[in-house]
Structures are given as C-alpha cells and as structure tokens.
Amino acid sequence: MSIENVQSIRFLSLENAQNTKKIVSIFANNKPNYELKPNPLLVILVGSPGVGKTTKAKEFLERELNVDYNKFYNISLDSLVEKVKPYRNATKRIYNTLKNKRGIEPLTNENYAILSEPYLQTIMTNESNFKIPHTTQRILNKITGLNRSTTKSKSKKPAEPPNLKSLNKLREEGLIYGIQNGLNILYDTTLVKTRDKVKNDIMPILETYRNEVKYKIVFILVTADVDDIKKRLKTRHEQMIAEEEPYIRAVNPKLIKKFAEENKEAFDKARTYYETGSYEKELANTIYTSDDFLFKEIYNPQIRPVLPKVKTN
C-alpha cells in the first residue's frame, strides 16, 4: 500500500475517512512502509492527556531499547481527529464565541470543559457529519443563552450512508494493518476503568495474526503531578490557538486527576495480569508468555526555569 502525503489529508465528512489507505498514511506520518520484522515491538503508551507521553516514550525507546522512535507506526486517535475539518472549524467557532461573549483571557476550567465536548462525538459517532453541527449549535446556545432549536425535522433529514465506521473503529483497522505488516507500533492511548482496552481490543488482534508475526509488547506509563499536567495542557491549548489554522483539542482540567488515577490503576492491573502468567493460563493456546511483556513507569517532572541566585550581604 502506497503512502499518501499526510499533510494533504482532510476529512470533510466521515465518508472521507472510510479509506484504510488514508488512515495508514496518517499513522505512518509520511514514513515509508517497512518490511516484515522478525521481532517487532508493540509499545502501548498510556497516561493522562497532557502528561508528556511522546517525549518520555522517545527517550526510553532510544536510550534504553536502542530503537529509533521516528521509525514507529504511531497510532493515535488525536492524529485522526486533527484531520477532521468540521471538528477544527467547530472548536475555533466555539472558542471565538466564548471569547467574544465572556471576554475570556485566559480560558477557565469551565471554558475548557465546554471546548472538550465535540471530541467524544467526533471519535465515536458513525454519522456522516460527525454530529458536529448539532453539538456545536447546542454549545453555542448554552454560551449565548439563546434557545434555538437543534432538533432536525425528520422529513428533511437526509438518509445516512450505511455502515459508516467511526474514527474509533478506523483506528482498529489501522492497528490491524500495522500488525499484519510487522511494523514497529506505538499505540498512544488513555486507559479507563470501564473497559480493559488491552485485553479486549489489542490482544485479540495479536492472537488473530499470531501465525504471521509475534510482537514484544512494551507498556509505558507516563505520570506527573496533576498541577504540572494542567500547566502542560494550558501551554498546548495556547499553541493550538496560535497556529496558522487555529483550533483547540481541549481537555477538561477537572478530569486530569481522574485520568491519572485510572491510568495508573489499569497499568498496575495489566502488569500483574501479564507478568505473572495469568494471561497465558487464561488463554491456554496463546503464543505469548510473561517473557513477551515489558512494563516501564516513567515520571515526567515539570521543567522549571533556573532562577538566578540573589546575592545577599
């Protein structure tokens, strides 16, 4: 499969995303495809949004495992969402409305919570328009205090194309492609209590293609102080707004502590499950043993400027 120029890819509707070639191009990020490897790595990178996962993963992979981070096939929902033009337009419009209506400088926690709402709709829906118009109008109504109806007339509602796959589902297809081709994979995600993503979503795919390729599976958890994560997010949000094509992929700061705790809990649970051999005992015909799993927890401190010493008499 040839790789498209990822910079030119934009999803104007969910139909535009129903193309495995485009999904693969985004995850490959203009890197060439690599031949099937005898011992590829699947790195499951977890932690709260804004914790600095990418930076710490790069350092660990290159310094401790001696592998080139830039040659990884990088699977991330955020990389797909950033290509959704209606999402970018909606967040920019909501941001400008907040700024004009409330004079927000800087953004408050409440503002970030409002701006984060379109994200879940964008990744989970299987509707052509990602439900962006309805979600955006509802949010704008809340900001401005207007009560415009967002209910669509049933008689005028266009028929949705059948069997559209959500971005969440398309991420899975991108993972399957990477595994089938034995690529070094970096799977960037946030773990939650409600679903064991590794056991239910990732390992079944590895087991399905185990006759073609076997992976060394590396779990990396990046942690940081909650206040430091919030500072990183604030900086990231400000950088997004300052871009040439501004938008904002916001995270509700009030949820950061919850994200951090759930990722740590899920990571520890996975470590116990896979390192002690519970997985291979539960799935008797698996080719994966405890030796195939490596767990690494990395603390990411906030880098603070060094202040000049004050002379004292």
Buried (B, 14 or more C-beta within 10 A) or exposed (E): EEBBEBEEBEBEBBEBBBBBEBBBBBBBBEBEBBEEEEEBBBBBBBBBBBBBBBEBBBEBBEEEBEBEBEEBBBBBBEBBBBBBBBBBBBBBBBBEBBBEEEEEEEBEEBBBBBBBBBBEBBBEBBBBBBBBEBBBBBBBBEBEEEEEEBEEEEEEEEEEEEEBBBBBEBBBBBBBBBBBBBBBBBBBBBBBEEEBBBBEBBBEBBBEBBEEBBBBBBBBBBBBBBEBBBBBBBEBBEEBBEEEEBBBBBBBBEBBBBBBEBBBEBBEBBBEBBBEEEBBEEBEEBEBEEEBBBBBBBEBEEEEEEEEEEEEE
